[in-house]
Every structure is written in C-alpha cells, then in structure tokens.
Amino acid sequence: MLNLFSLYLETSNVQAKHTRNYSIHLGKDLFGQWLVFTNFGPFGKKGLARKYAFEEIEEAHQRIQSILKKCFYKQNQISKHYQVKGFDIDSLNVPLPLSLVSMLPGIF
C-alpha cells in the first residue's frame, strides 16, 4: 500500500492510569482501491486493527471523518479527549477536503 496520509492520536486518563492510541492511515493499493487502516487500543499493547477498502476517495474521507467524530466529539467515554500526537501527509498525491482538515485541531 502506498501510504498517503497518517494521523496519530492519543488520550490518557491519569486517574485510571491508562493511555490509549489511535492511528489512521489512508493509502492506495496496487489495484487502485483506496484503503483506510486503523489501529487503536491501550498504549503498549497489541490493540485492534481494522481495514476498509473503497472505490472512491470521497468514501474513504467519509470513513475517516466518522472515526474522527468518534474520537473528538463523543462525550460519554473515558477516552473522549484525544489529542493529535503526529501526522504525515503526502499532499502532492492526495487532496484532503476542508471538512476533514477542519476536524484536526492545532495542526493545520
């Protein structure tokens, strides 16, 4: 997979003594499909990985937006305060819609 966009999120709860990570990767495979990979779970443990395939980049963007909404806007979970810890983008190969970029506080 040609990785075109990566985003790394982290949240921690000092009282519960746990830290959780979330990584999101957008890329394209050899057959031209858009792929979204996610990996999330407690820091230092294996976590849970998911892979989604899409024909159109707009569908991949929608999936990433739904993931970010869950991370940044869900108010009823312990891990609701995710922060952006890093990102990598190849802007020459993949355009990111303004609606997606505006969801990422403090990096753009």
Buried (B, 14 or more C-beta within 10 A) or exposed (E): BEBBBBBBBBBBEEEEEBBBBBBBBBBBEEEEBBBBBBBBEEEEEEBEEEEBEBEEBEBBBBBBBEBBEBBBEEEEEEBBEBEBBEBEBEEEEBEBEEEBEEBBEEEE
